[in-house]
């Protein structure tokens, strides 16, 4: 007999794995659901304590293998989000430079454009 806490952990882990494969358009919703799953796992983790039966040991080994996969997928998702944020910031900076190309010019007194 496997404890309900272990079963809840596995269900939350499988949901996390499924959420990492969602489309880019639903990213905000996906992030919210990932946070919910992580909260569930955090609450359930307190209930998972030794001693374990041999059946629970085997089940736990499966969960550990799944956990490695979850960590990789969440790291990849986090990396994609950071990349999108940096690209967005870069686009914003390029647009500012395009609109006002002389905004970042050093004015040390050697030449001063009076038309600006």
N, C-alpha and C positions, 0 to 999 in steps of 0.2 A: 504494500500500500504506500503510495507516494503522497506526501503531505500536500495540502492545498496551496501552501505558500510556494512550493517548487513548481506546481502547475501554473500558478499565476505568473511566476517569474518567466517561465517558458513562453506563455501566451504573450506577455509584454515584449519579450525578446523577438518573437516571430513578427509581431506587429512592427517593431522597430526596423527589422530587416525589410519588411514589405514597404515601409514608408520611405526608405532610402532610394527606392526605384521609381518614385513618383515624378510627374512632369515638372518642368521649371515654372509653369504658369501658376501652380498652386503652392508655391514655396512658403508663403506665410502660414497657410493652413497646415502644411506639412510640419513646419517647425513647431507650431502649437501642439499638434498631435504627438510629436516626438517628445516634447517637454512633459506632456501628460503621461506617456509611457515610462519615461525616466522617473517621474514622481511615484508612479505605481511600483516600479521596481525598488525604489528607495524605501517605501513603506513596507514592502514584503520582505526585504532583505533582513530586517530585524527578527523576523519569525523563523528564518532559516538558521538553525543552530544544531550542533552535533548533539547526540550521536545519530548516525545515519544507518539505515538498513542497507544491505548489499544492493537491493533494488534502487534505493535512493542514490547510492554511490555511482552506479552505472548511469542513472539519469543525470546526476550532477556532472559526470564527465562529458556527456552530450552538451549540457548547458555551457560548460567551459569552452568547448569547441565553437559553439555558436557565439559566445561572447567575443572571441577573437575576431570573428567575421563582423560582428556589430561594431566593434571599435574601429576597424578598417573603414567600414562604410560611413560611419559618422565623421571620421577624420576627413574622408574624401568630400563629404557634403560640406563640412566646415571650410575646407580649402576652396571649394567652388564659390561659396558665399563670399569669402574674403577676396577672391579674385574679381568677382562681380563688383564688389564695393570699390576696389582700387581702380577698376576700369571706369566706373561711373565717376569717381573723383578725377581721373585723368581727363575724361571727356569734358567735365566741367571746367577744368583748368585750361584746356585747349580752346574752349569756347570763349573764355574770358580773354585769352591772348589774341584770339581772332577779332573780337569786338574792339579791344583796346590794345594794340600791339606795343605801345610805348609805356605801358604801366609798370613794367619791370626794369626799365632802363635806369642805370645808375646816373645820378645827376651830381657830378663832382665839380661842376663849374667850368669845365673846358668847353662845353657846348650846351647851350640851353635853347630849346625850340620854343619860341615865343608863340607859335600858333596853337599850341596845345592848351 
